Amino acid sequence: MGRVTPKSRTVLWPLQLLVCASLLGPALFFVYTAWDDYGRIRQHSDERIERALDVVQEHSLKAFQTIERTMAETNEVLRGLTPEQILADEARLQNRLRRTQDALPQIEAIWVFDRAGRPLVSSTIRPVPRDLDNSDRGYFKAQAEQDAGTYIGRTITSKIGDIRFFVVSQRRPTQDGSFDGIVAVSVRPEHFREYYGRISRALADSISLIRADGEFLARYPSRGNEPLQLTPGNSLLPAIQSSAQYGFITAVSQLDSIERRIGYRKIPGYPVYVTTGIETASMWRELWSRMAQLLAFGLPATLGLFAISLLALQRTRSFHAEVERREIAETALKQAQRLEAVGHLTGGVAHDFNNLLMVVKGNVDRLRRYPMEERQKRSLDAIDTAAGRGASLVRQLLSFSRQQTHEPEVVNLSRYLRDLQDMLRSSLRGDIAIDMQLPPGLWNTKVDLNELELAILNIAVNARDAMPNGGRLLIEAWNLNLRDRDIVGLRGDFVALSLTDTGSGIPQDVLPHVFEPFYTTKAVGKGTGLGLSQVYGFARQSGGTATALAESGRGTTITLYLPRSLEAAAGNVQTQELPIRSGHGHILLVEDNLDIAEVTRISLEEMGFQVTHAADARGALAALRSDTAFDLIFSDIVMPGDLNGVDLARIIRSQHPSLPILLATGYSAVAQTATDEGFTILRKPYDTVELNTAIDKFLGVVALKASA
């Protein structure tokens, strides 16, 4: 709806108050009612869980007590009998155990084992397989190592058949109390699951029987016959492992990923717990059912009152908002159009200027190779220095117009800015303090480090000039997630880098123009007006933007918004400048500017190369179709005709994949694309050392072919 100005606020505040009251009052009532109802629903659910726990605990306790009595009776029947006597009387003992098993539905089988883990008698199999060895079972080991009392084992699969069960075991003591084997009762988990299924509809939707170590003995609803175990991250496991007697938790089940309100309770006398749970979704459904009834009556009345008050507010505000929206849009559009037009203009000028500087620097390099007087040498140095300054100006112009070829690297600003401190101190005066506030955990960003360093220096130099009597330069960086494009026209994750000085500031009428090239408030000869334009161009070409905030007499803040990179920052790489080497080989030079072509040809020939010149891409392709063998293609990017240097490089790469290609440009809209595709770019204007180094990376002394 737009911003509310002080002028419109006086008219709108009564209507705004009415709109807020029409929603806030019913909303508060609804929230309170929902909170109160949910408390009642949760209390009722806990009561249901408690009732289910009472029933399940009583059932499990009786089941285990019955099993324990069965083992005690079996021990009593076998008391004083040796293994041989038991085997001899196996038929009678098997019938006795069978009658006990048939009377108890939870029992799958009753087994008696000797001290070596061999079976003596079973309620289900006769004769027992004497070659069966169960000494490796956990329930046998627990009794053999020490008297474990009534031991409830893990769920296992029988060695005879494919039956799943868990075993409850007791020792068979001799007359002197030593270990003489065990009585083991196999218990069917299905007995518990069937019972849980019958009572679940009325009491709870999840019922489990769990050992103290977190293993499920039985569960409803079940997931087949695979063993189930609570993982260490489950919130129920610490509670039962601490031998807590009972309690409640709300957790997401690791078995079916359903959130439940769960109650747990220990079975007295046994290291086993029963749990019952109710889905929280059902509790929310019940709450929503109640709220829906309330909303059916209250919502239409609330919406009616809100609609009437909102309509009045919107009709009153629309006039003020429309005027302000148009003013903001017109201002932003004019600024963007002005910067875009200036960017195209500066890019074109920079291209032509680069070609002129290329000729100047090339001829300076040629003249340096001849003997000359000291006075002539000083003149050449002056020309070379001026050409270097011109190249720096061109670089800033191209950076503003976002047509400078960038070589981005992943960097962490926390480390990078601290390494840059010494250089900044040498660029500023001693009466200017540098303060850095760089938080830990700063995101990485991917930018051209040369352009970043130049941007920081440009801002720092402007800050120095704004503080003639000294001051403080604050450098800050922080992570920022932009969700609203109205802030800086961006959206996503960015690293914000700001430099704030305590200088004289910038007047408000000047602030909108600070990023425009050649715009400066400094005296004639004190600045070119390209410093902040380079900052703006660098930020935009990096995928971000730059902003300026200032008040006259109260300092200036320049903020760069650089996009976050998820790549890891590279380590510092030490580079070594290569000496100029004498080359041997044949180079195809593709350059439409005859002056640049002549300078480059002479430099290459003086290095020892044979050079063939082509004025455009078509000529270069014709030369490649001839019988001449070339060791390197050195081509400009910007050329007349339907094919530019990048198009030529793509064709050569497809037809001659082993032929090295070196591209050169001082300005091109497709230069960054060429870099992204893996082509090497040599920036104009370049000197002989830079040209030699670039060629040396491709060829090297050993790999060069001897010229014909």
N, C-alpha and C positions, 0 to 999 in steps of 0.2 A: 504493500500500500504506500510505500515511500516513507521518507523521513517526516517527522513532526517538528516543525519549526516553532520557535517561541511565539510567533504571531498566531499560528493555528492552534497551539496548545490551549490558549485561553478559551477558544470556541469549543474545542473537542472534549475537554476533560469531564464535563458532566455526563456526556453520552458514553465516554469510555468507562466511567464509574458504573453506569447503569448496565452496560454490557457485562462487565466483570461480576456484578452482583447477581445478574440473571443466571450465570453459570456457577459461580463460586458457592452460593448458598445451597442449591440442590446437590452439587458435587460433594460438598462437605457432609451433608446428610447421608448421601449414598455411600461414601467411604466409611463413615462411622457404622452404618448398618451392615455393610459387608464385613467389616472387621469383627463386629460383635457376632454375626452369624457364623463366620468362619471359626471363631473360638468355640462356639457351641457344637459345630460339626466335628471339630477335632476332638473335643471332649467326648462326644458320642462315639467316635471312631476308636478312641483309646479304651472306652468301656467295652466295645465289641471285641477288641483285641484281647483285653483281660479275660473276658468270658471264654474266648477261644483257647487262650493259654490254659485256663483251668481245666477245660475238657481234654485238650491234647496232653497236658502234663499228667493228668490222672490216667489216661489210657496208656501212655508210655511207661509210667511207673509200674502199673499192674503187669504190663507185658514183660518188663525186665525182671520184676520180682518173681513172676511165674517161671521164667527161664532159669533164674537163679535156684528156685526150689527144685526144678527138674534136674539141674546138675547136682544139687545136694542129694536128691533121691538116688541118682545114678551112682554117685560115689558111695552111697550107703549100700546099694545092692552089690557093688564090686569090692567092698571093703574086705581086705584079707585075702583076696584072690590073686594068684600069680598070673602073669601073662599066659602061661601054658594052660592054666585052669580056665581062664576066660576063653581062650581059643577052643578048648575042648567042649565048653558049654555054650558055644556061640549061638546055636539055634534057639535055645530057651531065652538067652539074654537079648537076642535080636527081637524076638516076639515081645518081650517086656518093653524094650525101647520103642518098638513100633506102636504099641498101644498108647504110650505117653505122647508120641508125636502126633498121632491121629486126633488126640483130644485137644491139641493146642494148634490152632490154625497159623500162628505166627512162626512155627518151627518148620524148617525145611528138612532137617536131618539132625540126628544125635550120633556123635562119633566118640569113640574112646581110643586114645593113642598111648603107646608105651613111651618110655623115657627117650627112645631114639626117634620118635616121630612116626613109627609104623602103626597102622590101624590094627586094633584088636577086635572091635565089634562095631557095627553100625546099625542104625534103625532102618536103613533103606537098602543095603546091599549085603548079600550073604552068598558065599563066604566073602569076607573082606579081602581086597587085593593086598597081600602082604608086601609086594614090591613097591607099593605106594609110599613115598617119603614126604611127609609134611613138615619136616624139621626146619625148612626154610621159611615157613609161614610166620608172619609177624605175631599172630596170637599164640603160636607155640613158643617162639623165642622169648616173648614177654614172660611166660610162666616158667620156662626152663632156666632163665637167668636169675629170676627171683620170684617170690610169691607175689603176683600182681593182683591177688584177690579175684574179683569178678572183672575180667578184662574184656572190653568191647573193642573188637578189631575193625580194620578198614574193610570197605567193600571189595570183594575179590571175585574171581571167576574160578569155578571148580576145575580141578584137574581131570575129573571124569565127567564128560558132558560139557555143556556150555551154559551153566547156570550161574547167575549173579546173586551173591548173598554177602552178609557180614556175619562174623563168628563171635559168639560170647563164650569165653572159656574160663575154666577153673582147674587148679592143680588136683592131681590124684596123689595124696600123700601116702607114704608107707607108715607102718606102725611107729617107727621112730621119727616120723615127720619129714623125711627126706623126699625128694622129687621122684615120682614113680610114673609120670605121664600126665595126660590132661583129659578132661571131659570137654568136648567142643560142641556147641549147639549152633547150627547154621540157621540164620534168621532170614526170612523172606522180606525184602524191602517192600514188595508189592502189598503185603498185609497192611503196612502203615499207610502206603499211598492210597490204597482203596478206602481206608477209613478216613483219611484226610479229604479225599474227594467227596465222600458222603456229607461231611459236615461243613465243607468250604462255602457252599451256597448261602448258608445261614449265618456263618460267623466271620470268615476271612477268605480272601482269594489266594493266599499263599501260606502254606504250612510246611515246616521243615523239621527234620530231626538231624542234629549236627553234633559231631564229636567235638571235644574241647580244642582239638588242633585245627578245626575249621573244615573237616571233611564231612560232606553230606552223606548220611546213611539212608535217608528217604526224603523225598520232596514232592509236593504237589503244587502246581503242575510239574510233571516230570519232563526230562529231555532225553528219554531213551534209557539205555543201560550204561552210558559212559560215566565214569567216576567224576564227581564234581568236588571242587575244593575252593574255599574262599581265598582270594589273592591277598598279599600283604597290604595292599592299598584299601581293602574293604574296611569300612568303619565298624562293621560288626565283629571282625576278628579280634581287635584289641580288647573288646569288652568281654568276650567269652574266654580269651586266654588269661585275663586277669582274675578269673574265677568269680566274676560278678554273678550274683544270684539272680538278678532280674534287671530289666531296664527297657527304655524305648529309644529308638533312633529313627531318623528319616534319611533314606539313602536310595541310590539307584542300584538296582540289582545287577551284578556282573553276569548273571545267567541270561536274562531276557531284556536287560536295559530298561526296565520299568521302575519308576520311582515309587516307593512305598513307605508308609508309616509302619514300622516293624516293632513288635514287642518280643522279647526273649526271656526265657526262664530256665534255670538249671533243674534237672531232675534230681531230687534228693537222693544222695548216696551213690550217684553214678556220674562219670565225667561226660555227660551228654546234655545237650540243650535242645529245647523245643522253641521254635519261632513261629509267629503268625504275623501276617501283614495285610494291609489294605492299601490298594493303589491310591496315591494322592490325587490321581486324575478323577477318580470317582468322588473324592471329597470336593474337588473343584467343580465337578458337574452338579453336585447337589447344591453347592453355593450358587452357581450360575442359575440353576432352576429357581432358587428363591429370589435372586436379583432380577431375573427376567420378569417375574411377577410384579416386582416393585417398579421396574422400568416401564412395563406396559402401561402403567398409570402415570408415572411421574415424567417420563421422557417426552411425550407429546406436549405436555404443558410447559416443560422447561424449554424445549426447542422453539415453541411458539413465542414465548417471551423473549428468548435470545434472538430469534430471527427479526422480530420487530425492532428491538434496540439496535441490532447490528445493521439493519438496513438504514436506520436513521444515521448511524455513525458513518457508514460507508458513503452515503450520499453527501454528507457534509465534508468528509475528508477527500473525496475524489477530486474536487476542484484543486485543492492545495497540492495533492500528490501529483496530479498530472503536470502541473506547472513545474514542480521540482524535478520530476523524471525527465522532462524535455530538456531542462537546463543541464542536468548531469550528462545525459546522452549526447547532447550537442557538444559539450566541452570535451568529453572523452573522444568523440569521433574526430573533432578538429585536431586534437593533439596527436591521435594515432595517424591521421592522414598527413599531418605536417611532418612527423618523424619518418613515416614511410617514404614520402616524396624526397625528403632530404637524404634518406638512406640510399635511394636509387641514384640520386645525383652524385653523392659523394663516392659511391661505388664506381660509377663510370669515370669520374675524374681520376680516382685512384688508379684505375687500370691504365689509362694513358700515361699518367705520371710515373707509374712503375716501369713502363717500357723506356721512358726517357732516362730514368735512373739506371736501368740495366745497361744502356749504352754508355752512360757516364762511368759507372763503376768498372765495366769491362775494359774500357779504354785506359782508365787509370791503372788497372792491373797490368795492361800491356806496357804502358810507359814506364812502370816501375822496373821492368826487366832490363831497360837500357841504362847505360851509365849517364849520369847527369850531375849538374852542379848542385850544391847544397840549397841554393835559392830555388832552383827548379823543383827539388825534392820537397821543400816546404810548401810550394804552390800545389803540388800534387796532394800532399797531406791535407791541405785546406779544402781542396776539391772533394777528396774522399770523405772528410768529416762532414762537409755539407751534404754530400749524397747520403751518408748514413743518417743524418737528421731528417732528410727528406723521406728516407725509407721508414723511419720511425713514425713520421706523420702519416704516411700512407697506411701503415699498419693500424694506427688508431682509427683512421677513416674507414678502413675495411671492417674493423671490429664493430664500429657503430652500425654500419650498414648490414652486418651479419653475413658478410661474404668472405670473411677471413677463414682460411682452412685451419680447422682446429684439430689438434692431436690429443684427444682427451685421455686422462689417466685417472684411475681410482685413487682418491686421497682422503685421509682422515684429517680434518681441519685442526683438531686438537694438537696433533704432532706437528703438522705443517706450519701452523702459525707460531708455535713456540720456536721452531727452527728459523723463522723469519724475523724474530725479534731483533737480532743484532743488525741485520740489514736495515730495518726500520729506524733503529736508533742512529745509525750513521747517516740516514737520509733526513732526520729531523735535528733540531737544535738541542743543546743540552738542557735548556730550560723547559723542555716539553717532556712530561712523564708519560710513559706507556703503561697502561693497565690492561691486562688480559683476564677475562672471565670465561673460561672454557670448561663446561661441565663434563663429567665422565659420561661415557655411553653415547658420545656424539656420533651420529650416523655418518657413513661414508658418502662422498659425492664424486662424480666423474666429470672432470673439467680439464681444459688445457692449462697446465701449470704455468706456462710462460704468460698467458693472458691473465690468469688469476693474480700472479705476482705483479704484473703491470697495473692491473686494476687497483690492487691494494696500495701500491706506491702512488698512483694518481690521487686516490682519496687522501692518503697521508700527506702528500705535498700540499693539496688544497687546505687541509687542516692546519698545516704549519703556517701557511700564508695568512690564515684567518686568526692566528694567535701570535701576533708580533711581540707581545710581552710575555710569552710563555703560557703554559696551561697544561691540559691533560687530554690525552687521546685514549679513549676507552674502546677496546676491541672485544666484542662478545659474539658468541655463536650458540645456537640452541636448535633442537629438533622441533619441527612444526608440521602439523597436519592441517592443510587448508581445505575446508569443506565448502566455503562460500566464495564463488568467483568474484563477487562484488568487492572483495578486500583488495586483492592485487591482480585480479584477472586470471588466477591460477587455481588448480585443484589437485590435491595429492600430497605426498610426503616430500618435504623440503628441509634443507639445512639453511637456516637464516644466519647470515654473517653481517654484523653491523659495526660501523666505526663512528664514534661520537666524539666530537671535539667540544671544547669550552670557549670557542672563538666568538667572532662577531656575528655569526649567523648569516642568514640570507633573507632579504626582504620578501614579503609574500607576493609581490608583483613579479619578482624575478624567479621564484621557486619553480613555476611550471616550465621554465625554459632551460634549466640547468643541464639537462641531458642533450640539448641540441648542439651539434658541432659548430665550432667557431663562436659560440656565445660565451662571453666572459665579461665579468665586471671588473677585472683587473686593469691596471693602467697599460698603455701601449708598450709592447715589448716585455711585459711581465708574464704573459701566458698566451697560448694558442687557442684556448677554448675547446680543446679536444680531449682533455683528461676525463671528464665525467661522461662524455659521449662514448669513449672507449669502454668505460665501466658498464654503461647501459647496453652497448652492443654485445659485450662479452657475456653478460648475464642472459640476454635474450637468446643468443646463439647456443648457450649451454642448456637451454630448456627452461630457464627461469625468468626473472626480471629484477629490476632495481628500483628503489624508491628513495625519495629524499624528504626529510622532515626538518624544519628549521624555524626559528623565530629570530627576528633581528635583535642582535645583542645577547642571545642566549644559547648560541651554539648550533651545530648541525649534526644530523644523523643520516648517514647513507647506509642503506640495508640492501644486501644482495640475497636473493632467494634462489638457491641452487638445488636442483632435484636430487633426491636421495638415490644412492646406488646400493644394490644388494650384493655387489661384487666385493671381494676382499681387497684392501688397499695394498698396493705393491710396495716392496721395500725400496730403499734408496739404491739406485744403480749408479755406479761410478762410470762416467764416460771418459774416454781418452781421445784426444784430438789426434787424427792420423796425419802424418807428414805427406806432403805432395810427392807422389810417386810418378815415375816415368811409365807411361802406358804404351801398350802395343795392341793394336786391334783395329777393327773397322766399326765406326759408329755412324748410324743413320740419324742425321739431325733434321727434325721436322719443325720449321719455324716460318711463319708468314711475314714477320717483320724483318726486312732485309738488313737493317742496321744491327739488330740483335743477332741475327743469324751470322753476320760477318764477324762480330766480336766473339761469339761463342765458338765459331769454327776455328778462328785463329788460336783461341785459348786451348782448344782440344788438340790442334795440330802441334802446338808448342809442348803439350804434355806427351806427345809421341803417337797420337792416334791418327788414323786415316779417317777422313770425314766425307760423307756424301750428304748433300743438302736437298731436302724436298720442301716446297713452299706450302703444301697442304696435305691432307690425309690421303687424297686420291693419288698424289704423286708418290707418297711414301709406300702405298700398297703396290704401285707399279714398280718401284725400286725393289721391293721384296720379291716380286715375281721374276725378276731378272736372275742372272746367274751369280750375282754378287752375294757373298756370304757376309753377314753382319754379326758383330758380337754384342751390340747394344742398340736399342732404339731410344733416342732422347728427343721427346716431343713436347711442344707447348700444348696447353689445353685449349685456349681460345684461338680458333682459326676460322677463316671464312669457309663457306661451303656447307654441305649437308652433314658433314662428319666433323666433330670436334676431336680433341686429343683423347678424351676418354673413350669415345666410340672407336677410334683407331686402336687404342690399347686393348679393348675387348676383342676386336677382330683378330689382332695379332696373337692374343693369348689363346684364342680358339684354334687358329691355324698353325701357330708356332709356339706351343706351350713352353718350350725350353729357352726361348729367346727373352733375355731380360728387357724390361721396359721401365724407363725413368721419365716421369712427367714433371713439367715445370709450369708455374703460373704465379701471377701476383694478384689475380682477381678472377674468380669464376664461380658461378652459381652451382656448378656440378663438382667443384674440387672436393668438397666434403664427401660426396657420394663416391668419388674415386678412392679416397682414403679408406672409406668403409669397405670397399670391395677389395682392398689389399694392395692397391697400387701405391708406390712411393712418390711423394710430391716434394719437389725442390722449389722453395719459395723465391720469387723474384723480389727485389734484385739480389742476385747471388754473386759472390766473388770466386776467384779461381780456386781458393782453398776449399770452399763449400762445394763447388762443382766436382773437384777431384775426390773429396771425401765421399760424396754421394755415389760417384762411379765406382770408387774402390770397394764400397759395400757390395756392389753387384759382381764385379769381376775379380778383383784381387790380382796380385802380380802373377801367381802361378796359373790361375784359370784363364788368362788371356791367350788368345791365339796369336801366333806370329803373323804379322801383316804379309800379304803376298808380295 
